Amino acid sequence: MSAPAWSETEGGRSSGRFKSSRLLSDQIHDFSEISARTSLEPGKMSRDRRHLQELLSESNNLPNWEVSLIQDTKKPPCRDSCDQENTPQELIHRWSPPRKQLKTSKGKENEDVPFVLARRPRRKRELTGFSWENLPDELLLGIFRNFSLVDLLRVSRVCKKWHRLTLDESLWHSVDLVGKAQLGVALSQVLMLGIKALRCPRSCIGEPSFTTTEPLRVKHIDFSSSTVTTPVLEDIIGRCRELQNLSLEGLELSDGILQSLSQNPELVRLNFSGCLGFSSQSLSEMLQNCSRLEELNLSWCDFSSEHIKAVVSTLPASLTQLNLSGYRQNLQMDDVKDLVNRCPNLTDLDLSDSVLLTPDSFQYFQQLSVLEHLALSRCYQIHPAALAEFEKFPSLKTLEVFGIVQDTYLPILKKGLPHIKINTCCFTTIARPSVAGQKNRTMWAIQCRLEYRPSLYS
């Protein structure tokens, strides 16, 4: 009877183990289903986890080896994957912006121990006392106005603020570049700054470099007796639309330059003394378009009789001072008649070196009621005794007759014409930027503010 009792006991134990094993398998099966649902339905994650905790709490009555088996079964393979079990890590790394990598040196001396290059944050300086940075722009401009051209260019390299202020239009109103050895790129830069007056006679002008096609704002230019090619002069004059005073004395011009001058209707003074290279037709078109001319100097140009006739037939009525000297046999009596009819308001007239003029031309001069200065030097067909007729010219103040009147007869002539000064000026001043013999650096009574001179600190 003991055997059956033992088998009953053993059988009971076996049935108990069978029941616990069956319970274990059911829990494992439930755990697997919950895990699968959790991975498929993230929204139910917290509810399923509470269900798992209840299952695990019921397993406290199981043997230790069964509990350890359950714990091993529910243990995730990786701690990181358990914390972020439903987060698409690959997409996060793919879509997130790249992290800034620190630069490391690549020199040979740093191969063993590389170090990181980092920028130190800039500290704000505490300003104590006086500082140039705190000065207003108006005060700095007032200081810069006292600088010479060279010093102004030097301070423009101090900082961005000073560079901006040194390019202000108020500082570059007028520039005198007399004495500059070579003018090319510097000339174009000065012109593009918006200057109003430019004086550079007897200068060597090279190839300019304009970076814009906008018209220049210069109004007064003196290129007298400069060394410059015709294409360069065409480029500069072709950009001007506001010219009022222009002197190109002694330069070789072209029809293109005169056509460009036709686009400057505000032109008042024009000095073409000693110029050549343009046709009579282009000269006639320019005089017709420049209807506000007051002073015109066309002396000693390479003119033919056609040029003279084109001039006297198209002169504007606004003209008050005219120089047509040096044309010897090309200027005739009919030309003088047409000239007087075209310009009745002449105050200064120079017809020197016209050998075809005779005392018969005096009747035309008498029609000029406001004539004050007349030059007939070296007009050899005019007899000195005929000059006494100028007593009938009440408005005439000066008379230049060099080469006609000898020194012995000059006192007699002055006595006969007491109200007229005779032979007081050897050179004409009509349309010229400066008076011959004077050392001042003005042009048409305009004082240039910026002058090229050596720096005081050089």
C-alpha positions in Angstrom: 0.0 0.0 0.0 3.1 2.1 0.4 3.8 2.0 -3.3 0.5 3.4 -4.3 0.8 6.1 -1.7 4.2 7.0 -3.1 2.9 7.0 -6.6 0.0 9.2 -5.5 2.4 11.6 -3.9 4.7 11.5 -6.9 1.7 11.7 -9.2 0.5 14.7 -7.3 3.8 16.3 -7.6 3.9 15.5 -11.3 0.4 16.9 -11.8 1.5 20.0 -9.9 4.5 20.4 -12.0 2.4 19.8 -15.1 0.0 22.5 -14.0 2.8 25.0 -13.3 4.5 24.2 -16.6 1.2 24.7 -18.4 0.7 28.0 -16.5 4.2 29.0 -17.4 3.6 28.3 -21.1 0.3 30.2 -21.1 2.0 33.2 -19.5 4.9 33.1 -22.1 2.3 32.8 -24.8 0.4 35.8 -23.4 3.7 37.7 -23.1 4.5 37.1 -26.7 1.1 38.2 -27.9 1.3 41.4 -25.8 4.8 42.1 -27.2 3.6 41.7 -30.7 0.6 43.9 -30.2 2.8 46.5 -28.5 5.1 46.6 -31.5 2.2 46.9 -34.0 0.0 49.3 -31.9 2.2 51.9 -30.1 -1.0 53.6 -28.8 -1.8 50.7 -26.6 1.7 50.4 -25.1 1.0 51.7 -21.7 -2.2 49.5 -21.3 -0.4 46.3 -22.4 2.5 47.0 -20.1 0.1 47.2 -17.1 -1.3 43.8 -18.2 2.2 42.4 -18.2 2.9 43.7 -14.8 -0.2 42.0 -13.5 0.9 38.7 -15.1 4.3 39.0 -13.6 2.8 39.8 -10.2 0.9 36.5 -10.4 4.1 34.7 -11.1 5.4 35.4 -7.6 4.0 32.0 -6.4 6.0 30.1 -9.0 9.2 28.3 -8.3 12.5 30.3 -8.6 13.5 28.5 -11.8 10.2 29.4 -13.4 10.4 33.0 -12.4 13.9 33.3 -13.7 12.7 31.8 -17.0 9.9 34.3 -17.3 12.4 37.2 -16.5 14.8 35.9 -19.1 11.9 35.7 -21.6 10.7 39.3 -21.1 14.2 40.7 -20.9 14.8 42.9 -24.0 17.9 42.1 -26.1 19.2 45.7 -25.7 18.6 48.4 -23.2 18.7 51.2 -25.7 16.2 49.4 -28.0 13.9 48.9 -25.0 13.8 52.6 -24.2 13.2 53.5 -27.8 11.5 50.5 -29.0 9.2 52.2 -31.6 11.4 55.2 -32.6 12.8 55.1 -36.2 16.4 55.9 -35.3 17.6 55.6 -38.9 15.1 58.2 -40.1 16.0 60.5 -37.2 19.7 60.4 -38.1 19.0 60.8 -41.8 16.7 63.8 -41.4 18.4 65.6 -38.6 20.9 68.4 -39.7 24.5 67.5 -39.7 26.4 68.4 -36.5 29.1 71.0 -36.8 32.5 69.3 -36.6 35.4 71.0 -35.0 38.3 71.7 -37.2 41.5 69.9 -36.3 45.0 70.9 -37.5 46.6 68.8 -40.3 50.2 69.8 -39.9 53.0 67.4 -39.6 53.9 68.6 -36.2 50.4 67.7 -34.9 50.1 64.2 -36.2 50.7 62.6 -32.8 48.6 64.9 -30.7 45.9 66.7 -32.8 44.3 69.7 -31.3 41.0 71.5 -32.1 40.9 75.0 -33.7 38.2 77.1 -32.0 37.3 80.8 -32.3 37.5 82.8 -29.1 34.4 85.0 -28.6 35.1 88.6 -29.1 34.9 90.7 -26.0 33.3 94.1 -26.1 35.8 96.7 -25.4 34.9 99.2 -22.7 35.3 102.7 -24.2 36.8 105.1 -21.7 37.4 108.7 -22.5 37.8 110.0 -26.1 37.2 107.6 -29.1 37.2 108.3 -32.8 34.5 105.8 -33.3 32.0 107.9 -31.3 32.5 111.0 -33.4 29.5 111.8 -35.6 29.9 111.7 -39.4 29.4 115.5 -39.7 32.4 116.2 -37.4 34.6 113.7 -39.2 33.7 115.3 -42.6 34.6 118.7 -41.2 38.0 117.3 -40.3 38.5 115.6 -43.6 37.8 118.8 -45.5 41.2 120.2 -44.3 43.2 117.3 -45.7 45.0 117.3 -49.0 44.3 114.8 -51.7 47.1 112.5 -50.7 46.2 112.6 -47.0 42.5 112.0 -47.8 43.4 108.9 -49.7 45.5 107.6 -46.8 42.9 108.0 -44.1 40.4 106.2 -46.4 42.3 103.0 -45.6 41.9 103.2 -41.8 38.5 101.5 -41.5 35.3 101.0 -43.3 33.6 103.9 -41.8 36.3 106.3 -42.7 36.5 104.8 -46.2 32.8 105.5 -46.7 33.1 109.1 -45.4 36.1 109.9 -47.6 34.1 109.1 -50.6 31.4 111.6 -49.7 30.5 114.0 -52.6 31.1 117.1 -50.4 34.8 116.3 -50.2 35.2 115.7 -54.0 33.6 118.9 -55.4 36.7 120.1 -57.3 40.1 118.4 -57.9 43.4 119.8 -59.1 45.7 117.1 -60.5 48.4 119.4 -62.0 51.8 117.8 -61.4 50.5 114.2 -61.4 52.9 112.3 -63.7 50.4 109.7 -65.0 46.7 109.9 -65.0 44.7 106.8 -66.0 42.8 104.7 -63.6 43.1 107.4 -61.0 41.4 109.9 -63.3 38.5 107.6 -64.0 38.0 106.9 -60.3 38.0 110.6 -59.5 35.5 111.3 -62.2 33.1 108.5 -61.0 33.1 110.1 -57.5 30.9 112.8 -58.8 33.3 115.8 -58.9 32.1 119.0 -60.4 35.4 120.6 -61.5 38.6 118.9 -62.8 41.8 120.7 -63.5 44.7 118.8 -65.1 46.4 120.9 -67.8 49.8 119.8 -69.1 49.2 116.3 -67.8 49.8 112.9 -69.3 46.5 111.1 -69.4 46.5 107.4 -69.9 43.8 104.8 -70.5 40.9 105.3 -68.0 39.0 102.4 -66.6 35.3 103.2 -66.1 33.2 100.6 -64.2 29.9 102.2 -65.0 28.1 103.5 -68.0 26.3 106.3 -66.1 27.0 109.9 -67.3 29.5 111.9 -65.4 28.5 114.8 -63.3 31.5 117.0 -64.0 30.7 120.5 -65.2 34.1 122.2 -65.6 37.1 120.5 -67.3 40.6 121.9 -68.2 42.7 119.5 -70.4 44.7 122.3 -72.0 48.0 121.2 -73.6 47.7 117.7 -72.1 49.1 114.5 -73.6 46.1 112.4 -74.4 45.0 110.2 -77.3 41.8 111.0 -79.3 40.0 107.7 -78.3 40.6 108.4 -74.6 39.3 111.9 -75.0 36.2 110.6 -76.9 35.6 108.2 -74.0 35.7 110.9 -71.4 33.8 113.6 -73.3 31.2 111.0 -74.4 30.2 110.5 -70.8 29.6 114.1 -70.1 26.1 115.7 -70.3 26.3 118.7 -67.9 29.4 120.5 -69.2 29.5 124.3 -68.7 33.2 125.2 -69.1 35.6 123.1 -71.3 39.1 123.8 -72.5 40.8 121.4 -75.0 43.5 123.9 -76.1 46.1 122.3 -78.3 44.6 118.9 -78.6 43.7 116.7 -81.6 40.0 116.2 -81.7 37.5 114.3 -83.9 34.0 114.5 -85.2 32.9 112.1 -82.5 34.1 114.5 -79.8 32.2 117.4 -81.3 29.1 115.2 -81.6 29.4 114.4 -77.9 29.7 118.1 -77.1 26.4 118.7 -78.9 24.7 116.7 -76.1 25.8 119.4 -73.6 23.3 122.2 -74.1 24.4 124.0 -70.9 27.9 124.7 -72.4 28.9 128.4 -71.7 32.6 128.6 -72.3 34.5 126.6 -74.9 38.2 126.8 -75.7 39.3 125.1 -78.9 42.4 127.2 -79.5 45.0 125.4 -81.6 42.8 122.3 -82.1 42.6 120.2 -85.3 41.0 117.0 -86.6 37.3 117.8 -87.1 35.2 118.7 -90.1 33.3 121.9 -90.8 30.0 120.0 -90.7 30.5 118.6 -87.2 31.6 122.1 -86.0 28.4 123.6 -87.5 26.2 121.0 -85.8 27.8 121.6 -82.4 27.4 125.4 -82.6 23.7 125.0 -83.4 23.1 122.7 -80.5 25.1 124.7 -78.0 22.8 127.6 -78.1 23.9 129.1 -74.7 27.5 129.7 -75.6 28.8 133.0 -74.2 32.6 132.6 -74.8 34.2 130.9 -77.7 37.9 130.6 -78.6 38.6 129.2 -82.1 41.9 130.9 -82.6 44.7 129.3 -84.7 42.8 126.1 -85.5 43.5 124.1 -88.6 40.7 125.8 -90.4 39.9 126.2 -94.1 37.7 128.8 -95.6 34.8 126.3 -95.3 35.3 126.1 -91.5 35.2 129.9 -91.2 32.0 130.2 -93.2 30.5 127.3 -91.1 31.4 129.2 -87.9 30.1 132.7 -88.8 26.8 131.2 -90.2 26.0 129.2 -87.1 27.3 131.3 -84.2 24.6 131.5 -81.4 23.1 134.9 -80.7 24.0 134.6 -77.0 27.7 134.9 -77.7 29.4 137.8 -76.0 33.1 137.0 -76.5 34.7 135.6 -79.6 38.3 134.9 -80.7 38.8 134.1 -84.4 42.4 135.2 -84.7 45.1 133.6 -86.8 43.2 132.9 -90.1 45.1 135.2 -92.3 43.6 134.9 -95.8 40.7 132.7 -94.8 38.7 135.4 -92.9 37.3 137.8 -95.4 35.2 141.0 -95.2 31.9 139.1 -95.9 32.6 136.8 -93.0 33.0 139.8 -90.7 29.6 141.2 -91.9 27.9 137.8 -91.2 29.6 137.5 -87.8 28.3 140.9 -86.7 24.8 140.2 -87.8 24.7 136.8 -86.0 26.2 138.1 -82.7 25.0 141.7 -82.0 25.8 141.5 -78.3 29.6 141.0 -78.6 31.7 142.7 -76.0 35.1 141.1 -76.8 36.2 140.4 -80.3 39.6 139.3 -81.4 40.4 139.1 -85.2 44.1 139.4 -85.0 46.4 138.1 -87.8 43.7 138.5 -90.5 45.6 140.1 -93.3 42.5 140.6 -95.5 40.8 143.0 -93.1 40.8 146.7 -94.2 39.5 149.9 -92.6 36.2 149.2 -94.4 35.5 146.6 -91.7 35.1 149.4 -89.1 31.6 150.1 -90.2 30.6 146.6 -89.1 32.3 147.0 -85.8 30.4 150.2 -85.2 27.2 148.1 -85.3 28.3 146.4 -82.1 26.9 148.9 -79.6 28.3 147.1 -76.5 31.8 146.4 -77.9 34.4 147.0 -75.2 37.6 145.1 -76.3 38.8 144.8 -79.9 42.0 143.2 -81.1 43.3 143.8 -84.6 47.0 143.0 -84.1 49.0 142.3 -87.3 46.2 143.1 -89.6 48.7 144.8 -91.9 46.2 146.3 -94.4 44.9 148.7 -91.7 46.8 151.9 -91.8 47.7 153.5 -88.4 46.0 156.7 -89.4 42.7 154.9 -89.9 42.6 154.0 -86.2 41.5 157.5 -85.4 38.0 156.4 -86.5 37.6 154.5 -83.2 36.9 157.8 -81.6 33.3 157.2 -82.8 33.1 154.1 -80.5 32.0 155.4 -77.2 31.8 151.9 -75.5 35.2 150.8 -76.6 37.7 150.5 -73.7 40.7 148.6 -75.0 42.3 148.3 -78.4 45.1 145.9 -79.3 47.0 146.8 -82.5 50.4 145.2 -82.0 52.4 145.1 -85.2 50.4 148.0 -86.8 51.4 151.0 -84.8 55.1 151.7 -84.2 56.4 152.8 -80.9 57.0 156.3 -82.1 53.4 156.8 -83.2 51.9 155.1 -80.2 51.9 158.2 -77.9 50.2 160.3 -80.7 47.5 157.6 -81.0 46.9 157.4 -77.3 46.5 161.2 -77.2 43.9 161.1 -80.0 42.0 158.3 -78.2 42.1 159.2 -74.6 39.2 157.0 -73.5 40.7 153.9 -75.0 43.6 151.9 -73.6 45.9 150.7 -76.4 48.2 147.7 -76.4 47.7 146.7 -72.8 47.4 142.9 -73.1 49.4 140.7 -75.3 47.4 137.5 -74.8 43.7 137.0 -75.0 41.6 135.7 -72.1 38.5 134.7 -74.0 37.2 131.3 -72.8 40.6 130.4 -71.3 40.5 128.8 -67.8 43.3 130.9 -66.4 45.0 134.2 -67.2 48.5 133.8 -68.7 51.3 134.9 -66.4 49.3 134.3 -63.2 50.4 131.5 -60.8 47.1 130.9 -59.1 45.5 127.5 -59.5 42.0 128.6 -60.4 40.1 127.9 -63.6 37.3 130.2 -64.7 37.5 131.8 -61.2 36.8 128.4 -59.6 39.2 127.4 -56.8 39.8 123.7 -56.6 39.5 122.4 -53.1 41.5 119.2 -53.5 45.0 119.8 -54.9 47.6 117.2 -55.6 50.6 118.1 -53.5 53.1 116.2 -51.3 51.7 115.1 -48.0 52.9 116.8 -44.8 53.6 113.5 -43.2 55.5 111.8 -46.0 
